[in-house]
């Protein structure tokens, strides 16, 4: 029995609509549950650093029509700072490393080893984040704190953000390195596939004109990878923005604090929700939980903005590449 074309088209359309409907449902769910916090906190929620659920030994009081604990105040600018800066540093480190690894796998690895090496990279992308966090705690932080960060602070002392003190090793730079290691496999695997899809005719024409393999890669293949690189970088940034356990284990989990260098402790929105959920549940007014849900809403909106900006950027890149 043949399925009518219209039935097939509408069925596929309904299935495809599930993803945007899920996003809309998430926004509605978070907005509904965060509404008391949205009303109580106002815009200062984004621009203040004072997060305090209030005195848990006091009786909830009414402030502007909302029941909260005495002294309660919620501001997350320090979380915005930690989330955005750690993700940007991680992406800045991961893109050249991931792209270089993709070029190496595509051009330098012998054909007999290319597929196993590529599979290994793809397997690294599936390692649970808590494993990266444990490795960062046991191996990365002691090594960086004793051997790398002091040298960095001495050599880069002329750049205020890289000057000392280097502190204990738990902080922004360690979190960024762990995030970098988590997103490099994603960038490498996708960029290797993009390189493999480059038409052979382009490579052969470059070699026929006397170019070396390096020149063919640099002048012919890599310029064609700008759009794939934008897309995979957006995916990697999205993962970095929402990473939770690994960052929680190595970032220092600072509360209401903005570090003045890359060695200081930070906290991100995702890790902060996990670390503060238990204490927030002790708030009888429920405002602390509502505020954590508001953090989740802000994180979702930030992720949507990042992906939307990438989608707007890609057509302009298309026009620029001719």
N, C-alpha and C positions, 0 to 999 in steps of 0.2 A: 504494500500500500504506500503510495507516494504521499509525502507531506506537502501541502500547498506552499508555494513560495511565501505568501503573506504570513502564514502561520509560523513558518521557520524564522522569518525576519523578525516578527514580533516576539517570538520566544527568545531569540538571541538578544534582542534589545532589552527584554525584561531582565535577563541574566546580567547583562552589562550594566544595568541601572542599579544593581545591588551595591556596587562599590560606592558611587556618590551618595546613595541613600544611607549607607552606613556612616559616612562622614557627617551628613546632615543630622542623623540620629545622635551621633556622638556630641555634636555641638549643642543640640537641643537638650540632651541629658545633662551635660556639664553645666550649661547655662541655668537650667531649672534648679539643679541642686546647689549651684553657687550663688543663686540670686540673693539670699540674705547677706552673704559676704560682699557681693557687688554693691548692694545698697549701703551697707555699713562702711565699707572701706573707701569707696569713691576712687578717684584717680590717684590719690596719694599712695594707694596700694603698690603702684608701679615705681614710685620715685622715692620711697623711704626705705631705710634699712632696719627699722625697729620691728622685729618679729617677737611678739610677746603674747602668749595666750591668756595671760592674766594670773591672778592669784587663785590657785586651786583650793585654797582654804577659805576663800571668801564666798559670799552669797552673790549669785548673778544679779546684776543691776541693769536697769533700762537706760540705754543711751540712744537718743534719736529714734526711739521706737524699736530698738533691737536689744534683746537680752544677751548680755555678755558678762564675762568675769571681770571683776575690778582690775583696772590697769591693762586691759586687753588692747593690743594695737598690732596691726599687721601691715608690713611693708616688705617688698621683695626685690628692691633694686639690686641688692647684693647677689640674689639668685640669677637675675637677668645678666648681670656682669659675668658671673662664673660660668653660666651656660654658654653664652655667646662667645666669650673670649677663649675658653677651653676648646670649644668646637672649631673656632677659626684657626687657632694655633695647630690643632690636630690636622685639620684639612690642609693647611699650608705645608706641614711636614709630609703628609701622606700622598699628596698629588705627585710631586716629583719622584718620590720613592716608588709609588705604585706604577706610574708611567714608565719609569726606568726598568722596573722588574718586568713589565709587559713587553717592552722592547727586547729585553734580554731573553725572555722565554721564546719570543717569536723569531729572533734572528741569531742568537749566539748558542743556544742550547742545541745539541745534536738532535736530528729528527727522531732518533730512537728513544731519546729521553724526554722529548718535548711533552708528550701526552702525560706520562707519569708526573712530571714536574708541575704541569698545569693542574692535574687532579689534586696534588698536594696543596697548591695554593687555594683551590676551591674548598678543600677540606678545612683549611685554616679559617675560612670565613664562617664556618659553622661551629667553631669552638664556643662553648658557653661563656658569657661575659664574666661569670664568677671565677672562672679559671684564670682569665686575664687579671682579675682583681687579686687573686691569691698570688700569682706570679709577681705582680707589681709590689705587693706588700712584702713578700719574702725575699725577692731578688732585686727588683728594680730600685726600690726606695733606698735600701742600705748602700747599694753600689753608687747611685747617683749622689746621695747625700755626702758620702765620704770621698768620692773620687772625681765626680764630674761637675757638680754644682759649684764647689769652691773655685775650680779653674774657670768655669764660665763667668762667675762673678768677678774674678780678677781680670780676665781678658776683656770682658765686655763692660767693664766698670763705667766707661764713658756713656753708656746707654742706661738711663735711669731705671727702666723697667727690667733690666738684666743685672743691675748692681745688687750687692748683698744687702742684708744678711741672707744666708742660704737656708737657715732654719733646719728642721728635722728631716726634710725630704718629702713629707706629705704636703701636697699643695698643687698649684695650678699647672706647673710644668710636668709633674709626674702624671697628673690626670690627663693632660694633653698627649703625653707619650703613649699611655695605655690606650686612649681613644684612637690615636694614630695607628697603632698595631692592629686594632680591631677593624679599621676601615681600609687599610692597605690591601688586604686580600680581595675585598669587593672591587676596588679600583683596578687592581691588576687583572683579575679574571675578566672583567668587562672590556678593558682596553685591549687585552690580548685578542679577544674575539673580534674587536673592531679592526685591529691591525690585520688579522687573518682574512677579513672581508675586503681588504683593498684589492682592486683588480690587478691581476698579474701583468696585464698589458702596460700599466703605468710603471711598474717596477722595471719591466724589461725595456721599455723605451728609455728610462733614465740610465740603465746600465749600457744600452746601446749607444748613448751619447757620450759615454766615457765617465759617467759618475761612479763613485765608489758606493758600496752598500750603505755606508754611513751617510753619504750625501743623499742617496735615494731616500733613506729613512727620514733625514732631517728636512729635506726640501720638498719631498713629494708625499710621503706617507703621513708624517706628523701633522702638516697643515690640514689634511682631510679629517683629522680626529678632533677638531675643536668642538663640534656639536656633541659627539659621544662623550667627550671629556666633561662638558658642561652637565650633561645628563647624569653621568655616574658620580660626579662631584656632588650634585644635589642629593642623590641617594645617600652618599656617604655622609654628607652634612646632616641629613635627616636622622641617620642612625646615631651620629655623635650627639645631636641635640637631645635625643630621648634616652640615651644610655643611663642605666641606673646603678646596678650593683658594683660594677668595676670602678666607676667614679667614686661611689660612696666609700669604697675601701682604700682609696689612695689620695683623695682630695683634701683630707683634713677636716672636712665637714664644718666649715666656719659658719657661725651664726651672727648675722648682722655685721659682717666685716668684709671690706673690700681691700684686697691686698695691693701693696704698692710695687710689688715686683713679681716675677714669675715663680718664685720659690715659696710664696706665702700660701696659707690654706684658703680654699674656696669651697663653695657649695653650689650645686646645680639644682635646677627645679625638680628634675626627676628624682635625684638622690635625696633631696630634702623632703619630698613627700614621703618616701619610705622611712627616713630617719625620724620624722616628727609625727607619724601617724599614731603611734602608741600613746604619746602624750596628748595628742589632739583628741583622742577618744575619751580622755578623762575630763574633758570640758563638758559640764552638764548642759550648757547653753547650746552646744553644737556649732558655735561660730568658728571654732578652730578647724573643725572638719570641713565646714563650708568654705573656709579660706584655702585649705589645701586643695579642694576641688576647683577653686578659682585659679590656683596655680596650674592645675592640669589644663584648664581652659586656655590660659595664656600660652602654655606650651604647645597645645594643639594649634592655636591661631598662629603662633610663630612658625611652626612647621608648614602650615598651609601658605603662609606668606613667602617662605623660602622657596617652596615648590612653584608657587605662582610666579615669583620673580624669574625663576629659571625658564619657565614656559614663555614669558614675555621676552626674555633675552635671546632665546634660540632663533626666532624668526629674523631678528636683526643680524645675527651671525650668518644666517643663510644668505641674506642679501649681501653681506660683506664678502662671502666666499665666492660669489659669482657662480 
